[in-house]
Amino acid sequence: MTPKRALLFLLVLLAPMTMACLPVFAAETASEQSVRAALVFNFIKFTEWPTSAAGESKLRICIAASDPVQIAALEALNERPVRGKPLVAVRFRRHADCDVIYVDSRQRWNEISEQFPRGHALTIGGYAGFAANGGMIEISLQEGSARFDINLPEAKRAGLRFYPQLLRLARRILE
């Protein structure tokens, strides 16, 4: 897939979610936080959890972030369905039952990775170096474009499988 085609595909994936977030922020253009939330939503859509986690009635997104606008953008995902399950966004707490963990800083990730048992949670980070630090998907917004890296060994260890469409769009895949 050419870079131009990959960008077009990513924009098509992001369009519905980005447009849904815009009224929340009353902005003429999508904010960085709403783009990140749209990416998180699409990462969830293109991830397959192990059968043991598939029986749950909801998908929980645990938010470990300090930016109130980012928190609001992720909370706007509440009740959006993914494969027939509504998303529920909550603040990260120790011993929380999370299907997805969104982290905004290296310090928070270090605390979480020490406390949180390695399980089936999809980990998504919004800071440089997240994938190299053991996270699964690292979001990077540079020069008006969204990019992401995937740490495939960490996802496999957790029993998660990314759809090929997502893997083709990644800037970099750590193997």
Beta strands, then each sheet from edge to edge (+ up, - down):
strand 1: 47-48
strand 2: 59-64
strand 3: 81-82
strand 4: 85-91
strand 5: 100-103
strand 6: 122-125
strand 7: 137-142
strand 8: 145-151
strand 9: 161-162
strand 10: 172-174
sheet 1: 1+ 9-
sheet 2: 3+ 4- 2- 5- 6- 7- 8+ 10+
end
